[in-house]
């Protein structure tokens, strides 16, 4: 094997290699070529055996099934063999295995076997429940649902304290009653709506600690989900959520693990493998109260993460207090414009800013001539009297200053009119003169047609500024453009900023390193598509509601009659995987937050250091002292500041033949590329 496969292929290899007892397998492995080739030889021989010796395999399967009921490992192996056989032309072995299994298991058992993505912990629990789910246990659960008279063991002190606060927030809306639990570490509750007794819900609560058996999170996750499924098989409910309190666990963005720390990739894997593939009695979601530490952060933030399954994908979101889908949501926190965004998987711009900036550092920059408009001001600007559909925030990200220009889709769809365009001029000029990196967040509908040519003119001014500032033009060049502009409104905005911040008196010989990053968190149309393409770095959220289109799916349908979504026209799959236009594809909002931290720390100017910054203590692999060193991400991370190497265009289908990304060495930003 001479080349690198896709990430899905590498993950499959990791699973297979682990089964051979080789623990040090990474996506870009450091195993010697000889050991790697030997493993692939074993894989090839095993595959060839399954093709050539089907009669022997049939005899083995028959003998095993007649001696005893197949165990967990046998079932997993048979399920893998069935999956492989589905891709073969001759499916006789597949039919034989299904026949044997059907004679040993009922339909429910077979359905569980097909769910091969379930974690091993879940499989163990399923098998345990299958044998323990006798008529006696079913009767206890049914009696618990029907009557609240049963006495249950007292709750541990820490659990009682946590649950009492949650129940107090639920009681204004729900009648809450504790249920019987077949597991000591899981506490289920039944909820009945006070307004509508026919509306019922199940809440299952559990704790996860750094010393939990079976891993800090996987085992409690699996146990709670199984108890929830157990009750919902007996009685359907309108809602069900599993809540896991993980006070001693932190999800970290780096590769550091142990001592209550798991990586975000591990967390995603646990969620994906643990959530059931099929719904049992309605929707099921999980709430994980856990610490979240973004790249370069010294401290974690406690967050509630909402985990649910969308088709075959496990989705992870921050659970916001303002969201009515939050079980603990208070009606007084509701805001219709915000909820409309939340219902389609978007966040208000204030939430994005609060989650990116350091706590307490964020503040909004208001432009009086734009944000404090009245009827007279609106007439002077030749615009409709309404709030501006864009906001400017500044603050620090891990102590480094940054400026956000954010299109607000709650106001006229975030479209660019005269005030939005002038506000962008203000944000870009302020960021340039302050030497702040500028992040442009797009969720908008392009130009505001109601303001006509004025909005297009503002777009042209923005394009010109992007060209000058991204090209690192000096202050004199920028001044000449402003002085020769025929737009008095633009000159007034710049003049007001000069007076407020003292830019006139500042020496202009200082070199500026203006950094322009476009962040796609929703729809981008028309002007915003062009503007984003001018950015030095482009980040796009992989979501059905996040895309770039010049016209959109409705125009396509009108012109050629083809049904196609905006995501299929300009979503992450097109712009990231097929064309490679976008540099970074964020799989979810949390990964997008991490991307902002990475951009801020890698690309923001700072003083050079005489040596590479390494963690203390720094783990060294003494076996690499001699011989040939193959360039891979693991080797690169050992030779850069803080062990952080950030690959670009990883999602691009043609990028597998080349390693390319950014890091810092001695405080200096470097581009690293290699085969």
N, C-alpha and C positions, 0 to 999 in steps of 0.2 A: 504494500500500500504506500504510494508515494505522495498522495495529495490529501488535503483535508476535506472531510465530508461536511454536510450540513449540521446545524446544531442538533436537530432531531436525531440524525444518524449517530452523532457523537454521544448523545445521551443514551441511546440504545446500546452502543458499545460499552459505555460505562457500566450499565446494568449487567451485561453479559460477562464483562471482565471481572466484576465483583463476584459473580457466581463461581469463578475459577479461583477465588481466594486472593486475588491481587488487589490489595487495598489502595495502593498509590497510583490510581488512574485518574487523570485529569482530562479535560476536553482536548488540550494539546499536551499529550502525554510526554513524560520524561523517560519512559522506559526505553531501553536500548532497542535498536531495530531488530535484533535477533529475537528478543523476548516477544516483541510485538508480532513479528511474523509467525512465531511459533503458536501464539494464541489464535491467530487467523487461520493457521493450518488446522488446529483443533476444530474451529468453527466450521471450516469447509468440510472436514471429514464427517462431523456430526450431521450437517445438512445433507451430504451425499448419502449417508447411511439411511436417513429418513426417506430418501427417494428410492433407494435400491432394495431395502430390506423391509418392506411394508409387512410381509408375512410374519417376520420375527416380532415386529412391534405389536401386531395384532395379538400374537400369542402372549406377549408380556402383559398387555393391557387386560386380556381375558383372565390370566392367572391372578393378577393383582386383585381384580374385582371379585373373584371367587374366594380368595383367601380371607379377605377382610374388606370392610368399607374403606375406600381410599382416604388417606390422610391429606393434610393441607399441602405438603410439598408435592405429592402426587397430583393433586387437583390442579395446582399451579402449572406443573409441567404439562399435563394434558391440555389445559387451556391454551398454553403457548403453542403446543403442537397443532391444536385445532385452528388457531389463528394463522399459522403458517400454511396449513393445508388448504385453507380457503383461497390462497393465491395460486395454488397449483392446478394444472389442467386436469389431473386425475384426482378426484375427490373421494375415492373409495375408502381411503383410510379415515378421512373426516367423517364419513357416514358411519363407519364401524365404531369409532370412538363415541359418537353421539348415541348410537344404539346401546352401547355398554353403559354409558352414563345415565341414560334414561331409565335403564333397568335398576339403577342403584339410587337415583335421586328423583324427587318430585320437581315440578316446574319452578317452584320458588328457589330450590337449591341450584338448579341449572342457571337461573337468572343471576344468582350471586356469583357463580363461577365465571359467567361471561363478563362480569364487571372486573376485568383484570387490572384496571387502574387503581383499585382500592389498595390502600397501604397494607403491608403485612400485619400490622397491629389490628386493623379492621377485620382482616380475614380471620385472625385468631379469635377475635371476639365473636364474629359471625358463627364460626364453628362451635364456640362455647355456648352461645345463645341457642343454636339449633338443637344442641343436646339438652340444654337446661330449660328450654321453653316448653315445659310440661303444662298439663292442664292446671296444676296447682299454682304455678307462677302466673299464668294467664288469669286465673281467678283472682289472685291477689291484686293484680293491676286493674282488673275490671271493677273489683270492689272499691279500690281506692278512687277510681274515677266516679263511681256512683255515690259514694258516701264519704264524708269527711270525719267520721267518728274514730278512725284508727289512730293509735298512738305510734309515733315514730321516734327513733333515737334522737336525742338532742343534737343540735348542730354544733360543730366545733366553734370555739370562740371567734376565730378570725372569719369564718364563714358567716356566722350569725351577724357580725358587725357589717360585713359587706352586703349581705342580702337584705338586712333591715332597711338600709338606705334605698336600695332599689325597689323594694316592695312599697315603701312609703311613696315613691314617685309614681308607682303604678296604681295605687289604691283609689285615687280620684276617678279613674276611668274603669278599673277592673276590680272584680271580686277575686282575691288571690287565695288559693288553697294548696297546701303541700300535698304531694302524692308519694306513694310507696316507691322505693328505689331498689332494684335488685343489685345495685353496686353501692358500696359504702361511701365512695368518693364523689358520687353524683347525686344532685338534689333536684328532682323535677317538681314543677308546680303547674296547677291548672288555673286558667284565667277565664272568667266569664264577664262579658261586657255589662256594665251597670245600665246602659241605655237599651241594649238589645241582648237579652239572655240567650238568644240563638247563636250569637257570635261568641266563639270560644277560641282559646289559644293555649299552647303548651310552652312553658319556659323551662329549660334545663340548665342548671348552673353547676359549674365545677371549677376546681382550682388547678393550676399548673405551676410547678416550681422547678427550679434549676436541678433538683435532685429527683425528679419524677422518674419512675421506672419506665423503660421503653423509650427514653428520650424526653427532653424537657417539655415537649408540646404534643408530640404525635399520639402518645397513649391517652392522655386526658381528652384530647380531641376525639379520638375514636370511641372512647367509652361514653362520652356525652351524646354523640351522634347515635350510638346504638340504643341508648335509653330512649331518646326522642323517637327513633323509628319504632321501637317496641310499643310505645303508647299509641302512636298514630296508626299502627296496624289494628289496634283494638277499637279506636274511635277517631274519626276524622276531625280535623279542626281547621279553622279559617287561617290560622297563623301558627308558626312554630319557630322558635329561635333557641339556639344553644349559645350560652354565654360562658366564656372561659376567662377567668381572672388570672393573668400571668404577671403578678407583681414583680417577681424576681427574674423575669426574662426580658431580654432586649433584642430586637431585630436590628441587626447592623448591616450597613451596605457593603462592608468589606468582606474579606475572606476569614476574618477572625471568628473563631467559634470556641465553645467551651465556657465554663464558669457562668452559665446562664445566658450566653450570647449565641444566637443563631443567625446565619446570613439570610438576607432577604430571599435569595434563590431557594434556600432550604425551606423557608416559611411558605413560599409559593408552592413548592413541591408537596409539602404536608397538606396544604389546603386542597390542592388539586387531587391528590390521591385519597384523601379522607372523605371528601364530600360524595355522597351517593350519586350515581349516574342517573338513577330514575327517581322520580318523585313518589313519595309515599304520603297520600292524604293531603296534598296541597304543597304550598311553598315552604321552603326550609332555608334558613339563613343562620349564619354564625357571627357572633360578636366576640372579638378577642381584645380584651383590655391589656395592652402590652406596651413596653417601651419601644420607641422608634428612634434610631440614630442615623442621620443622613451623613453622606461623605464629609470628612474633615471635621465633623461635629465632635466636641469634647464631651458633651452631655446628651442624654436621650430625652425625648419628650414623651410623656404618657399620652397615648392615643387609643381610641376605640376603633378597631378595624372591622369593617363589615365584609364578610366573605359569603358569597353566594355563587351558584352555578348558572351560567348563561349558555344554554346548549351544552357543548362539551368543554367549555372553558370555565375555570374557577376565577371569578372576578373579585378583586380586593379593592375596597374603597375606604376612605375615612368616613366614619359615621358622625355626621355633624349634628349638633344639638338643634339647629333650626329645621332639620329635615323631618317632615311628618312621618316618614318611614322609620324613624328612630322610635323604638318602643317607649322611650322615656321622654318623648317630645312633649313640650308644653304648648297648648294652643296659643298662648300669648306671644310665643316666639315666631308664630307663623307670619310669612310675608308672601303674598301671591306671586310677585315677580321672581322672588328667589326660588319658590317651590316649583315654578314652571321649569326653571333651569335644572333643579335637582331631579325632577321627574324624568328628564331625558339624559341624565348622567353628566350634567355640567355643574360647575361651581360658580358662584358669584365672584367677581374679580377681587373683592376684599378678602375672601377666603384664600385664594391663591397667594395674595401678597402676605397675609399673616403667616401662612405656612412656610413661605420662603425666607422671610426676613427674620433676623434674630429677635427674640421676645423683647418688646419694649422699644425697639429701634425704628419701627415703621411709622411714617407720617405722610399724610397726603399734601402734595404741593398744589395749591389752588392759584389760578391765574385770575386776578380780580376782574380784568376786562372781559374774561370769557365765562368764568364760573358764577360771577355775581351779576348776571344779566337781568335786565328788566325790559319792558316793552320798548323803551327808547333805545337801549343798547342793541336790541335785536334788530330794530329798524336800521340802525347805523351799520350793522354788520350784514344787512340784507339777508337775514335768516329768520326762520320761524322761531317764536319764543318757546323754548323748551330747555331742559337741562342738557348739558354737553354729554355726548355719548362716549366719553373717554375720560380716564383718570390718570393722574401722575402720582406715583408713590416713590419715596426714597427711603433708604435705611441701610442696614448692614447685613451681609450674609457671611456668617463666621468672622465678623469683625471687619470685613472689607465692604466699602460703600458701593451701592448700586442704585440705578434708576430704572423704574418700570413705567412704561407707557402702555396702558391697558384699555382695549376697546370694550365697552360695556354693552353687551347685546340686549340688556333690559331697556335701553333707550334707543328707539328707532332702529332696533336690530343691530346697533353698533355701527351703523353706516357712517361714512365720512362726509361731513358737511363742512361749512366754513369754520365753525368753532373747533371741531375735532382736528381739522387740518392745521389750524393755528396752534392748537395745543400740542400737536406733534412737533411743530417747529420749536416751540418752547422747550419741550422735553429733550429734543436732540441737541439744541444749543446749550442748554443747561448742563447736560451730561458731558458734552465736549469741553466746555470751559472749566468744569469741575474735575475733568479727567475721570468720570465715572463710566463704567460699562453700562450700555443702554440695552434693555430687554424690551422688545415690542411684542405684546401679547395680543393675538388676533382671534376674535370671535365676532365676526361682523358680516355685513351684507354689501360691502363695497361702497361705491359712491352713493350719496343721498340724492336721488333723482329729483326730489322736490326742490332742492336748492340749485339745480341746473348746473350751468357751466362753472359756477363758483366752486362747487365741490371738486370738479375735475381740475381746476386751477390749483386748489390746495394739494391735490395729489401730485401734480407736477412739481410743486415746491418741495414736497417731501422727497420725491425721487432725486431732485437736485441736491438736497442736503445729504441724502444717503450716499450719493456719488462722491461728494466732497469729503464727508467725514470718514466713510469707509476707506477712502484712498489716503487717509492721514494728511489731508490738506492743512497747511499752516493757517494761523489765525488771520494773517493779512489777506490770504486768498478768500477766506470765508467772509471777512469784512467787505471786500470788494463786491462780492456777490450780493450781500445785503444792501450796501450803499447804492448799487445800480438796479435793485429791484424796483419795479414800477408799482408795487403794492404797498400803500401806506399802512394797512393793518399789520402786515408782516414787520415793517420797520418799527411800528409802535410796540409790538410784543417784545422785540429784541431790545429796544431802548428801555422798556420797563425792567427787563431782567438785568440789563447792565447797571441801572441805577440801584436796584434792590441788592444786588450781589457785589457791586463794586468792580465789575469787569473792566470798566474804562480805565481805572487806575492800575490795573494789573499789568505786569511785564509779560509780553507775549512771546518771549524767546524760549520759554519752557516747552520741551517736546511733549506732545500728547499722544497717548496710545489708545485712541478711541476704539471700543469694541462693541460691535452691533450684532445682536443675537435676535432672531425671529423665533417666536414660540407659538405654535399652532395648538390651541386648546378647543377650537370649535370651527365653525364655518369661516372660510376666507373666500371672498369673491372680488372680481374686478381689480380695483386699485390695490387691495391688500395682497393679492397674489403677486403682482409686480413688485410691490415693496418688499415682500418676504424674500423674493429671489435675489434681492440686492444685499441681503444680510451675509455677514462673514460666516456665521454659524446658524444652521437651521434645525430646529427641533420640532417634532410633530407627535402629538398624542395619537396612539392607535385606538381610535374609537369610531363607531358608525357616525357620530355627530362631529367628527373632526376631519376636515378635508379642505382642499383648495380647488376651486372651479372658477372659470371665467364667466360662464353663463349658467350651467347647472343642468340637472336631469330633466327638468320640465321643458327647457328649450330643446333638448335632444329629442324628447318624446314628441314635441310639437312638429319638429322639422322632419325627422325620419321615422317616427312612430315606434322607436325602440324603448323598452322599459329598462332603465338602468339607474342605480342609485348614485348619489353624489360621492359616496365613499368609493364606489367602483370607478368613478371618473378620476378622483384626485385624493384618495385616502392613503393611508400608510402603505398599503400593499403596492400601490402604483408608484408613489413618489419615493418610497424607501427601498422596496424589494426589486421592483422591475426597472426603474429608471435611475435610482441612486441619487436623485436630486437632493433629498433631505439627508442631512448628516447623521442625525440621531432619531431613532424611532423609540418612543417611550411606550412600553406595553401597558402601563396604567398610570394613574395620576401620581402615585408614590414614586415610581421610577422617573417621572418628569421632574418632581421636586428634587430628586437626587441629581438629575442632569443639570439643573440650575446651579446646585452647589458645586458640581464638578467644573462647569464652565467658569464660575466665579473664581474658584481657587486655582485653576490651571492657567487661565488667560488674563487674569488681572495682574497689572504690573506690580512688581515689588523688587526689593533690593536683592542682589545676588549673594549667595552664601559661598564660603570657601570649600564646602564639602557637601556631599549628599546627605539630606536629612533622613535619618532612619529611626524607627521606633527603638525604644530601650526596654528590655533587651531585644536585640535583633537576631532572629533565628538564622543560623548559617548552616548550609549543607556542605560539610567538609568533603563529601565525595566528589565535588565538582572542581577540585583543585587542579586536576590535570586532565588531559585528553581533549577531544573535540566537544565543543559546546554548541548544541543546536539552538538557534534563535527561536524562542517561543515566548508567550506572554509571561510565563512563570519566571523565566530568566530575566526578562525586561523589568519586571516588577522588583526584582532584587537589586536593580542598579539605578533606580529613580527615587526621587523624593517621596517619602511616606509610603512607598510601595504602590503608588497609584499610577497606573497606565490606562488610558481611556481610549479604546478603539473607536474609530469613526467609520461610518458607512458599513457597520457590521451586517445590517440587514440586506444589503445589496447582493443580489444573487451571484454577481461576478467577483465578489470580494474574497472568496474563500482561498484564492491562490496567493493572497498577500496579507501580511500583518501591517496595519497602518493605524496610527493613533498618536495622541499627545500625552506628554508627561512634563514634569519639571526635574531638572538635574542641577543641583546647587542653586535653586531658586529661579533658574532660567527656563523659559518655556522651550520645549524641543518637539519636533516632529520625528517620529520613529517609524521606519518602514522596512520591511524585509519579507522574503518569501516564506 
